[in-house]
Amino acid sequence: MTTQKKKRERDIEKNYPMKQFVKKLRRLADCIEQGQRFQIQVAGE
């Protein structure tokens, strides 16, 4: 299976309430600023 096909099968869309989305972005930004790791889980992977 090609990487492109795997990627398409895994792509998902999810809607979050604005406050929850902002919280996630803030966590990401804080980790980047502090040089920490930030893990994103997509479809359980």
N, C-alpha and C positions, 0 to 999 in steps of 0.2 A: 504494500500500500504506500502511495506517495505521501510525502509530508504535507503537501497541499490538501490532499483528500482528508487526511487525519485531522488537519486543522479545521476544515469546513464542518466535519462531523462533530467536532467539539465546540464550535462557536455557539454561544447561546446569548440571548438577550434577557435581561431581567430589569424590571422597573423597581426602583426604591423610592420611598418618600424622600422629599428634598433634604430633611434634617439627617436622615440616615445616610444618604449619599455624601453629604458634606462631611459627616463624621468619618466615613471611610477615606475620603480624600485627605482630610486633615491628618489621619493616622499615617497615610502614605507619605505626605509631605514631612511630617515630624521624623519619620524613619530616615528619609533621604537626607534631611538636614543633620541628623545625628550620626549618619553613617551606619545605621542599623539595617538589618535585613527586614524585608517585608514580603510575606508570602501571600500569593493570591491563588485561591483554589477555584478551579473551573470544572464544573460537572463532576466533582468528587476526585479530581486528579490534582 
